[in-house]
Amino acid sequence: MANRLKELGYATCCVGKWHLGRSEEYRPTKRGFDEFFGTLANTPFFHPTNFIDSRVSNDVREVTDEDFYTTDAYAERSVDWLEKNKDKSWFLYMPFNAQHAPLQAPQKYLDRFPDIKDPKRQLFAAMLSAQDDAIGRVMTKVRELGLEENTLVFYIADNGGPTQSTTSQNGGLRGFKMTTYEGGPRVPFISQWKGHWPAGKVYENPVMNLDVVPTMMAATGHKIADSEKLDGVDLAPFLTGQNSERPHQTMYWRFGPQWAIRHGDLKLVVSRGGSGKPELYDLAKDFSESNDLAGSRPDEVQKLQAMWDSWSAQQAPPSAIDAPANQKGVNQKGANKKARKQPVSSL
């Protein structure tokens, strides 16, 4: 994304957690970003290690400032960067390390939740409140600069909960982070483009984070050629009602020995915590994936299995060793193939 927009003359900045490689050649400033302020991978919120401020140096260091809290600092730097680049076309990418473990928050945010007695849950709430404030500061700055109606915004969670450390919940979805049940890849996805897209509406058809690139590029007037064969699509015609079809009739996941395919509302899935065999669910009637239809609809199972096999055969070979295939409740099929669960980022 940053490389594409930089070529169009955009100022580009990454503020937050960069989890796409620690080595110098993989860092943001080598991937299309003019500026980077944040951490490499997961670090503490206080005194973060593996921290880089490219305005000072591209060297990795530890922050020693006693008052430094990543979420607040990310908002402060983002607001400052927006002010400095207000007269340019710009792209700001803010991958927060909240709500990831370790759970840490300043007392001022903990004080907002005196009635939550579970200390982990109180911390989780405090961290989310801090993130909410940070996003509010950035959005307020965009509004103050008079750029709100000319700014396309995406907010996307990176994976579902719950985990023992974060105390998060999935609202009835089965599974959790790093599974292919809905509780893994199904996450909040919010977008705003005032004056262009309808406000206050919920779009029910499935979309994915890979739609962000073609959607943003189309908004700049530089659509991506079909020959590039991106998995994502421009969401604008679907969100404005110009196109009433689904953006994606079929969606695929592959994550080590776990995998899934969703075609329409039918989903065939092998996931940790399941039977170890392909299970079939109708998500329109059973979003919690509790009623396995595989036994009563074998033709659908065979059809979806064939579609997934064909897609999987087209994917790149693994770039890293897959997770062990001998986990309880996980089918061995595809264990030597690359993990390709849909990734997501917070923008």
LOFILUM-794428 format. One record per residue (C-alpha): residue number from 1; residue in three letters; x, y, z. Coordinates in pm, 1 decimal. Each point is the difference from the previous one (the first is absolute). Last residue first. Layout:
N
(lumtor NUM, 'Ala', (X, Y, Z));
...
# end
This chain:
347
(lumtor 347, 'Leu', (-558.3, 116.3, 1009.3));
(lumtor 346, 'Ser', (2.0, -316.1, 204.8));
(lumtor 345, 'Ser', (123.7, -298.0, -196.0));
(lumtor 344, 'Val', (-139.2, -325.9, -120.5));
(lumtor 343, 'Pro', (143.0, -319.2, -139.5));
(lumtor 342, 'Gln', (-222.2, -251.9, -183.0));
(lumtor 341, 'Lys', (127.2, -340.8, 103.9));
(lumtor 340, 'Arg', (262.4, -113.2, -248.1));
(lumtor 339, 'Ala', (224.8, -246.6, 179.9));
(lumtor 338, 'Lys', (223.3, -158.7, -261.7));
(lumtor 337, 'Lys', (-32.1, -367.5, -75.3));
(lumtor 336, 'Asn', (155.2, -298.4, 171.9));
(lumtor 335, 'Ala', (-298.1, -66.0, 225.3));
(lumtor 334, 'Gly', (-242.4, 8.3, -292.9));
(lumtor 333, 'Lys', (-214.3, -279.5, 137.7));
(lumtor 332, 'Gln', (104.9, -112.0, 347.6));
(lumtor 331, 'Asn', (-340.9, 87.6, 144.9));
(lumtor 330, 'Val', (9.4, 178.1, 335.1));
(lumtor 329, 'Gly', (-180.6, -126.8, 310.0));
(lumtor 328, 'Lys', (310.7, -60.5, 204.9));
(lumtor 327, 'Gln', (305.0, 168.1, -143.5));
(lumtor 326, 'Asn', (205.8, -240.2, -210.4));
(lumtor 325, 'Ala', (47.1, 238.6, -290.9));
(lumtor 324, 'Pro', (267.4, 204.2, 171.8));
(lumtor 323, 'Ala', (-15.1, 367.2, -101.8));
(lumtor 322, 'Asp', (145.1, 65.2, -341.4));
(lumtor 321, 'Ile', (368.4, 62.3, -65.9));
(lumtor 320, 'Ala', (54.2, 330.2, -174.9));
(lumtor 319, 'Ser', (-25.6, 139.3, -353.2));
(lumtor 318, 'Pro', (-244.4, -271.5, -101.0));
(lumtor 317, 'Pro', (-51.5, -53.9, -374.2));
(lumtor 316, 'Ala', (-213.3, 259.2, -179.4));
(lumtor 315, 'Gln', (-367.4, -67.4, -54.7));
(lumtor 314, 'Gln', (-157.5, -145.6, -314.8));
(lumtor 313, 'Ala', (-48.5, -349.1, 146.2));
(lumtor 312, 'Ser', (-199.2, 152.1, 284.9));
(lumtor 311, 'Trp', (-258.3, 141.9, -239.9));
(lumtor 310, 'Ser', (-63.1, -335.2, -171.1));
(lumtor 309, 'Asp', (-14.6, -185.3, 331.6));
(lumtor 308, 'Trp', (-243.2, 260.3, 137.5));
(lumtor 307, 'Met', (-234.7, -39.6, -295.8));
(lumtor 306, 'Ala', (18.0, -379.7, 20.5));
(lumtor 305, 'Gln', (-79.1, 5.7, 372.7));
(lumtor 304, 'Leu', (-291.5, 234.9, -67.6));
(lumtor 303, 'Lys', (-153.0, -238.7, -251.9));
(lumtor 302, 'Gln', (60.1, -313.5, 207.5));
(lumtor 301, 'Val', (-151.7, 156.5, 310.9));
(lumtor 300, 'Glu', (-297.8, 125.6, -198.0));
(lumtor 299, 'Asp', (-61.7, -350.0, -136.0));
(lumtor 298, 'Pro', (31.3, -147.3, 349.9));
(lumtor 297, 'Arg', (-293.1, 203.6, 136.2));
(lumtor 296, 'Ser', (-143.8, -198.1, 294.1));
(lumtor 295, 'Gly', (330.1, -107.3, 156.3));
(lumtor 294, 'Ala', (174.3, 332.9, -59.0));
(lumtor 293, 'Leu', (-279.2, 207.6, 155.3));
(lumtor 292, 'Asp', (179.0, 77.7, 328.4));
(lumtor 291, 'Asn', (-232.6, 202.6, 224.4));
(lumtor 290, 'Ser', (197.9, 216.7, 248.0));
(lumtor 289, 'Glu', (181.7, 238.7, -231.5));
(lumtor 288, 'Ser', (-85.3, 311.1, 205.9));
(lumtor 287, 'Phe', (-124.3, 178.3, -314.1));
(lumtor 286, 'Asp', (-269.5, -265.5, -44.3));
(lumtor 285, 'Lys', (-283.2, 112.2, -225.7));
(lumtor 284, 'Ala', (181.8, 220.7, -252.1));
(lumtor 283, 'Leu', (325.8, -175.6, 91.6));
(lumtor 282, 'Asp', (-116.7, -333.4, -139.6));
(lumtor 281, 'Tyr', (264.5, -236.5, 133.5));
(lumtor 280, 'Leu', (197.5, -296.1, -136.5));
(lumtor 279, 'Glu', (274.5, -181.6, 190.1));
(lumtor 278, 'Pro', (309.1, -148.5, -162.5));
(lumtor 277, 'Lys', (154.7, -258.0, 237.0));
(lumtor 276, 'Gly', (218.2, 57.2, 305.8));
(lumtor 275, 'Ser', (-310.1, 17.9, 217.6));
(lumtor 274, 'Gly', (52.3, 358.5, 106.3));
(lumtor 273, 'Gly', (209.5, 183.8, 259.0));
(lumtor 272, 'Arg', (262.2, 99.7, -252.5));
(lumtor 271, 'Ser', (-172.1, 54.8, -329.3));
(lumtor 270, 'Val', (-107.6, -180.2, -315.6));
(lumtor 269, 'Val', (-268.4, 198.6, -178.5));
(lumtor 268, 'Leu', (-260.4, -8.9, -275.5));
(lumtor 267, 'Lys', (-214.0, 313.5, 3.3));
(lumtor 266, 'Leu', (-331.0, 53.0, -174.6));
(lumtor 265, 'Asp', (-134.6, 355.8, -8.7));
(lumtor 264, 'Gly', (117.3, 80.6, -351.9));
(lumtor 263, 'His', (310.1, -213.2, -33.3));
(lumtor 262, 'Arg', (214.5, 10.5, 315.2));
(lumtor 261, 'Ile', (312.5, -214.8, -3.7));
(lumtor 260, 'Ala', (203.5, -109.2, 298.1));
(lumtor 259, 'Trp', (341.8, -122.9, 108.5));
(lumtor 258, 'Gln', (201.1, -121.4, 296.8));
(lumtor 257, 'Pro', (309.8, -215.9, -51.2));
(lumtor 256, 'Gly', (220.9, 309.3, -38.7));
(lumtor 255, 'Phe', (-235.8, 294.0, -36.2));
(lumtor 254, 'Arg', (-192.6, -4.6, -326.0));
(lumtor 253, 'Trp', (-304.6, 219.0, -54.1));
(lumtor 252, 'Tyr', (-223.7, 53.8, -302.2));
(lumtor 251, 'Met', (-287.5, 231.6, -95.5));
(lumtor 250, 'Thr', (-262.9, -54.2, -270.6));
(lumtor 249, 'Gln', (-280.2, 225.2, -123.0));
(lumtor 248, 'His', (213.1, 298.5, 90.5));
(lumtor 247, 'Pro', (-122.9, 356.5, -53.0));
(lumtor 246, 'Arg', (-352.5, -141.5, 20.1));
(lumtor 245, 'Glu', (-241.6, 131.1, -261.7));
(lumtor 244, 'Ser', (-205.3, 317.8, 31.3));
(lumtor 243, 'Asn', (244.0, 220.6, -194.3));
(lumtor 242, 'Gln', (-74.4, 372.1, -15.9));
(lumtor 241, 'Gly', (-118.0, -18.4, 360.4));
(lumtor 240, 'Thr', (252.4, 247.6, 141.6));
(lumtor 239, 'Leu', (175.6, -267.0, 206.8));
(lumtor 238, 'Phe', (22.7, -244.2, -290.4));
(lumtor 237, 'Pro', (120.7, 254.4, -255.1));
(lumtor 236, 'Ala', (266.8, 128.0, 245.3));
(lumtor 235, 'Leu', (140.2, -336.0, 110.5));
(lumtor 234, 'Asp', (278.2, -17.4, -259.5));
(lumtor 233, 'Val', (103.1, -365.8, 3.7));
(lumtor 232, 'Gly', (257.3, -213.5, 180.1));
(lumtor 231, 'Asp', (163.1, -324.9, -115.9));
(lumtor 230, 'Leu', (231.9, 189.5, -234.2));
(lumtor 229, 'Lys', (43.2, -140.5, -350.6));
(lumtor 228, 'Glu', (256.2, 256.9, -119.0));
(lumtor 227, 'Ser', (-146.2, -35.8, -351.0));
(lumtor 226, 'Asp', (-321.9, 156.2, 123.5));
(lumtor 225, 'Ala', (181.9, 333.7, 4.8));
(lumtor 224, 'Ile', (-10.2, 198.0, 323.2));
(lumtor 223, 'Lys', (-215.9, 310.4, -15.0));
(lumtor 222, 'His', (178.4, 333.9, 16.8));
(lumtor 221, 'Gly', (-265.6, 263.7, 65.5));
(lumtor 220, 'Thr', (112.0, 50.9, 359.3));
(lumtor 219, 'Ala', (-317.9, -168.9, 125.4));
(lumtor 218, 'Ala', (75.2, -297.3, -226.8));
(lumtor 217, 'Met', (333.9, -39.7, 176.3));
(lumtor 216, 'Met', (-165.1, 6.2, 340.4));
(lumtor 215, 'Thr', (-256.1, -265.2, -93.1));
(lumtor 214, 'Pro', (258.3, -218.2, -177.5));
(lumtor 213, 'Val', (226.2, 2.4, 308.9));
(lumtor 212, 'Val', (-270.6, -31.0, 266.7));
(lumtor 211, 'Asp', (-171.3, -304.9, -150.6));
(lumtor 210, 'Leu', (269.8, -227.5, 145.2));
(lumtor 209, 'Asn', (-148.5, 80.3, 340.3));
(lumtor 208, 'Met', (-303.8, -206.4, -81.6));
(lumtor 207, 'Val', (-366.8, 36.9, -91.1));
(lumtor 206, 'Pro', (-294.7, -224.8, 84.1));
(lumtor 205, 'Asn', (-349.9, 130.6, -79.7));
(lumtor 204, 'Glu', (-195.3, 173.4, 278.5));
(lumtor 203, 'Tyr', (85.8, 366.2, -46.9));
(lumtor 202, 'Val', (-108.4, 189.8, 310.3));
(lumtor 201, 'Lys', (-104.0, 361.8, -48.0));
(lumtor 200, 'Gly', (65.1, 318.2, 195.8));
(lumtor 199, 'Ala', (127.6, 205.1, -290.7));
(lumtor 198, 'Pro', (-31.7, -63.4, -374.2));
(lumtor 197, 'Trp', (328.5, 32.1, -192.8));
(lumtor 196, 'His', (131.6, 300.2, -192.6));
(lumtor 195, 'Gly', (-73.4, 312.9, 201.1));
(lumtor 194, 'Lys', (188.3, -135.6, 297.5));
(lumtor 193, 'Trp', (223.9, -296.4, -68.7));
(lumtor 192, 'Gln', (-17.4, -224.9, 304.3));
(lumtor 191, 'Ser', (81.8, -367.0, 54.1));
(lumtor 190, 'Ile', (-44.0, -253.1, 276.8));
(lumtor 189, 'Phe', (101.7, -367.1, -2.3));
(lumtor 188, 'Pro', (-46.2, -198.8, 321.0));
(lumtor 187, 'Val', (135.2, -357.0, -19.9));
(lumtor 186, 'Arg', (-72.2, -343.8, -146.6));
(lumtor 185, 'Pro', (341.0, -167.9, -47.6));
(lumtor 184, 'Gly', (23.0, -204.5, 321.7));
(lumtor 183, 'Gly', (-344.5, -22.2, 161.6));
(lumtor 182, 'Glu', (-147.5, -109.2, -331.7));
(lumtor 181, 'Tyr', (175.9, -336.9, 24.5));
(lumtor 180, 'Thr', (337.7, 3.5, -171.5));
(lumtor 179, 'Thr', (202.5, 17.0, 320.3));
(lumtor 178, 'Met', (293.3, 225.7, 86.5));
(lumtor 177, 'Lys', (-197.0, 235.6, 227.8));
(lumtor 176, 'Phe', (-323.9, -150.7, 123.7));
(lumtor 175, 'Gly', (-252.1, -273.4, -67.8));
(lumtor 174, 'Arg', (-375.9, 17.8, -29.4));
(lumtor 173, 'Leu', (-174.1, 336.1, -23.5));
(lumtor 172, 'Gly', (-255.1, 76.1, 269.8));
(lumtor 171, 'Gly', (116.9, 350.0, 89.4));
(lumtor 170, 'Asn', (370.2, -70.9, -31.8));
(lumtor 169, 'Gln', (130.6, 95.8, 342.1));
(lumtor 168, 'Ser', (320.7, 164.4, 122.1));
(lumtor 167, 'Thr', (163.5, -91.7, 331.6));
(lumtor 166, 'Thr', (336.9, 122.7, -138.6));
(lumtor 165, 'Ser', (230.4, -254.1, 163.3));
(lumtor 164, 'Gln', (-216.0, -309.4, -39.4));
(lumtor 163, 'Thr', (-73.3, 73.6, -363.3));
(lumtor 162, 'Pro', (-330.9, 77.0, -161.3));
(lumtor 161, 'Gly', (25.1, 133.2, -254.8));
(lumtor 160, 'Gly', (-25.9, 76.8, -372.2));
(lumtor 159, 'Asn', (270.0, 126.0, -226.9));
(lumtor 158, 'Asp', (155.2, 319.8, -137.1));
(lumtor 157, 'Ala', (-278.3, 248.9, 65.1));
(lumtor 156, 'Ile', (-75.8, 240.6, -284.7));
(lumtor 155, 'Tyr', (-53.6, 377.1, -4.3));
(lumtor 154, 'Phe', (0.7, 151.7, -349.2));
(lumtor 153, 'Val', (-12.1, 369.4, -84.8));
(lumtor 152, 'Leu', (-28.0, 179.3, -335.7));
(lumtor 151, 'Thr', (81.5, 369.1, 35.1));
(lumtor 150, 'Asn', (-133.6, 280.3, -220.8));
(lumtor 149, 'Glu', (-313.8, 65.6, 201.9));
(lumtor 148, 'Glu', (202.2, 13.9, 323.2));
(lumtor 147, 'Leu', (271.4, 230.1, -133.4));
(lumtor 146, 'Gly', (-91.2, 333.9, 158.1));
(lumtor 145, 'Leu', (314.3, -1.6, 213.4));
(lumtor 144, 'Glu', (-215.2, -1.8, 313.3));
(lumtor 143, 'Arg', (-180.9, -309.1, -127.6));
(lumtor 142, 'Val', (322.7, -192.3, -60.5));
(lumtor 141, 'Lys', (119.2, 107.5, 344.1));
(lumtor 140, 'Thr', (-321.8, -123.1, 159.9));
(lumtor 139, 'Met', (44.0, -336.3, -174.2));
(lumtor 138, 'Val', (350.4, -32.4, 142.3));
(lumtor 137, 'Arg', (-101.2, 98.8, 352.4));
(lumtor 136, 'Gly', (-301.1, -232.0, -9.6));
(lumtor 135, 'Ile', (216.6, -289.8, -110.5));
(lumtor 134, 'Ala', (222.0, 60.6, 301.1));
(lumtor 133, 'Asp', (-294.8, 32.9, 238.0));
(lumtor 132, 'Asp', (-144.9, -330.5, -122.9));
(lumtor 131, 'Gln', (341.0, -162.1, 41.0));
(lumtor 130, 'Ala', (17.5, 121.1, 358.3));
(lumtor 129, 'Ser', (-350.8, -130.1, 67.4));
(lumtor 128, 'Leu', (103.1, -334.7, -143.6));
(lumtor 127, 'Met', (299.0, -13.9, 232.5));
(lumtor 126, 'Ala', (-215.6, 88.8, 300.2));
(lumtor 125, 'Ala', (-255.8, -267.1, -88.2));
(lumtor 124, 'Phe', (270.4, -265.9, -27.8));
(lumtor 123, 'Leu', (154.3, 113.5, 326.8));
(lumtor 122, 'Gln', (-336.9, -23.4, 176.5));
(lumtor 121, 'Arg', (-54.5, -346.1, -147.7));
(lumtor 120, 'Lys', (337.0, -113.9, 128.1));
(lumtor 119, 'Pro', (-66.0, 148.9, 345.2));
(lumtor 118, 'Asp', (-344.1, -164.5, 30.2));
(lumtor 117, 'Lys', (-188.8, 247.5, 220.4));
(lumtor 116, 'Ile', (-138.5, 229.7, -269.5));
(lumtor 115, 'Asp', (-186.5, 271.6, 192.9));
(lumtor 114, 'Pro', (293.5, 243.0, 11.7));
(lumtor 113, 'Phe', (18.7, 19.7, -381.4));
(lumtor 112, 'Arg', (114.2, 351.7, -96.5));
(lumtor 111, 'Asp', (275.1, -11.1, 263.3));
(lumtor 110, 'Leu', (179.7, -264.1, -206.3));
(lumtor 109, 'Tyr', (42.0, 258.3, -276.9));
(lumtor 108, 'Lys', (166.6, 259.2, 224.9));
(lumtor 107, 'Gln', (204.0, -277.3, 164.1));
(lumtor 106, 'Pro', (195.5, -65.2, -316.7));
(lumtor 105, 'Ala', (-67.3, -329.1, -182.0));
(lumtor 104, 'Gln', (169.2, -336.3, -50.2));
(lumtor 103, 'Leu', (-126.0, -341.0, -112.4));
(lumtor 102, 'Pro', (289.5, -182.3, -163.4));
(lumtor 101, 'Ala', (-170.0, -91.8, -227.8));
(lumtor 100, 'His', (-167.1, 141.6, -308.4));
(lumtor 99, 'Gln', (-284.7, 249.3, 6.6));
(lumtor 98, 'Ala', (188.1, 224.9, -76.0));
(lumtor 97, 'Asn', (317.6, -25.0, -210.0));
(lumtor 96, 'Phe', (-162.4, 255.4, -228.1));
(lumtor 95, 'Pro', (55.4, -28.4, -376.4));
(lumtor 94, 'Met', (-33.7, 364.0, -111.3));
(lumtor 93, 'Tyr', (59.3, 50.6, -375.5));
(lumtor 92, 'Leu', (-14.9, 361.5, -118.5));
(lumtor 91, 'Phe', (-14.3, 77.8, -372.7));
(lumtor 90, 'Trp', (33.2, 358.1, -120.6));
(lumtor 89, 'Ser', (-78.1, 240.9, -281.9));
(lumtor 88, 'Lys', (180.1, 315.7, 98.0));
(lumtor 87, 'Asp', (-93.9, 328.5, 167.6));
(lumtor 86, 'Lys', (-69.1, -161.4, 336.8));
(lumtor 85, 'Asn', (339.1, -171.5, 12.2));
(lumtor 84, 'Lys', (151.4, 159.5, 312.7));
(lumtor 83, 'Glu', (-336.6, 10.1, 176.1));
(lumtor 82, 'Leu', (-65.8, -363.2, -83.9));
(lumtor 81, 'Trp', (342.6, -96.0, 135.3));
(lumtor 80, 'Asp', (-66.9, 173.4, 332.5));
(lumtor 79, 'Val', (-338.2, -169.0, 35.5));
(lumtor 78, 'Ser', (158.3, -336.9, -76.1));
(lumtor 77, 'Arg', (285.2, 58.9, 246.8));
(lumtor 76, 'Glu', (-238.9, 84.4, 284.4));
(lumtor 75, 'Ala', (-235.5, -287.7, -78.6));
(lumtor 74, 'Tyr', (283.6, -252.4, -8.3));
(lumtor 73, 'Ala', (135.9, 138.7, 327.7));
(lumtor 72, 'Asp', (-333.5, -53.0, 174.4));
(lumtor 71, 'Thr', (-20.9, -362.5, -113.5));
(lumtor 70, 'Thr', (369.0, -66.1, 70.4));
(lumtor 69, 'Tyr', (15.8, 132.0, 354.3));
(lumtor 68, 'Phe', (303.4, 221.8, 75.0));
(lumtor 67, 'Asp', (-6.8, 179.2, 337.1));
(lumtor 66, 'Glu', (306.4, -177.6, 143.0));
(lumtor 65, 'Asp', (207.8, 77.8, -310.4));
(lumtor 64, 'Thr', (242.2, -290.2, -47.5));
(lumtor 63, 'Val', (-100.4, -108.0, -350.7));
(lumtor 62, 'Glu', (214.8, -292.2, -115.5));
(lumtor 61, 'Arg', (191.7, 28.4, -326.1));
(lumtor 60, 'Val', (4.7, -118.7, -361.0));
(lumtor 59, 'Asp', (199.4, 217.7, -240.5));
(lumtor 58, 'Asn', (-177.7, 180.1, -281.7));
(lumtor 57, 'Ser', (88.2, 328.8, 166.6));
(lumtor 56, 'Val', (-156.0, 316.4, 139.8));
(lumtor 55, 'Arg', (-285.9, 70.2, -240.0));
(lumtor 54, 'Ser', (-7.8, -377.0, -63.4));
(lumtor 53, 'Asp', (-124.6, -62.8, 352.1));
(lumtor 52, 'Ile', (59.4, -371.6, 57.0));
(lumtor 51, 'Phe', (-85.9, -218.3, 300.7));
(lumtor 50, 'Asn', (114.6, -360.1, 48.4));
(lumtor 49, 'Thr', (-74.4, 30.0, 373.0));
(lumtor 48, 'Pro', (-299.3, 181.7, 134.9));
(lumtor 47, 'His', (50.8, 176.4, 335.6));
(lumtor 46, 'Phe', (-373.1, -13.9, 77.6));
(lumtor 45, 'Phe', (-229.0, -164.4, -257.1));
(lumtor 44, 'Pro', (218.9, -311.4, 6.5));
(lumtor 43, 'Thr', (116.1, -145.7, -333.4));
(lumtor 42, 'Asn', (-156.4, -192.0, -286.8));
(lumtor 41, 'Ala', (155.9, 19.4, -347.9));
(lumtor 40, 'Leu', (236.2, 284.4, -98.4));
(lumtor 39, 'Thr', (-118.6, 306.2, 186.2));
(lumtor 38, 'Gly', (-109.4, 347.7, -98.0));
(lumtor 37, 'Phe', (63.8, 322.4, -186.1));
(lumtor 36, 'Phe', (73.4, -49.1, -369.0));
(lumtor 35, 'Glu', (35.1, 265.7, -270.9));
(lumtor 34, 'Asp', (15.1, 19.7, -377.3));
(lumtor 33, 'Phe', (-176.7, -335.4, -33.4));
(lumtor 32, 'Gly', (32.9, -199.4, -323.5));
(lumtor 31, 'Arg', (125.9, -332.9, 127.6));
(lumtor 30, 'Lys', (360.9, 72.8, 88.8));
(lumtor 29, 'Thr', (-105.0, 272.5, 244.1));
(lumtor 28, 'Pro', (-252.5, -246.7, 140.5));
(lumtor 27, 'Arg', (253.4, -272.0, 91.6));
(lumtor 26, 'Tyr', (65.7, -309.8, -210.4));
(lumtor 25, 'Glu', (351.3, 84.6, -122.0));
(lumtor 24, 'Glu', (107.4, 89.3, 353.9));
(lumtor 23, 'Ser', (-83.8, -338.4, 144.5));
(lumtor 22, 'Arg', (-293.9, -8.4, 243.0));
(lumtor 21, 'Gly', (-271.3, -118.7, -239.0));
(lumtor 20, 'Leu', (-367.7, 63.9, -60.8));
(lumtor 19, 'His', (-119.9, 63.5, 354.7));
(lumtor 18, 'Trp', (27.2, 378.8, 6.2));
(lumtor 17, 'Lys', (-182.6, 130.8, 307.6));
(lumtor 16, 'Gly', (-87.6, 369.5, -1.0));
(lumtor 15, 'Val', (34.9, 303.9, -223.9));
(lumtor 14, 'Cys', (66.9, -51.0, -371.2));
(lumtor 13, 'Cys', (23.0, 310.6, -219.1));
(lumtor 12, 'Thr', (-37.6, 80.7, -369.0));
(lumtor 11, 'Ala', (1.8, 330.0, -190.0));
(lumtor 10, 'Tyr', (-178.3, -65.8, -328.3));
(lumtor 9, 'Gly', (161.0, 76.7, -336.6));
(lumtor 8, 'Leu', (-166.2, -271.1, -209.0));
(lumtor 7, 'Glu', (303.1, -229.3, 34.2));
(lumtor 6, 'Lys', (-33.9, 41.1, 376.0));
(lumtor 5, 'Leu', (-355.7, -127.0, -29.4));
(lumtor 4, 'Arg', (103.0, -329.0, -159.1));
(lumtor 3, 'Asn', (294.7, -53.8, 233.1));
(lumtor 2, 'Ala', (-212.7, 75.3, 305.5));
(lumtor 1, 'Met', (-268.3, -249.0, -101.0));
# end
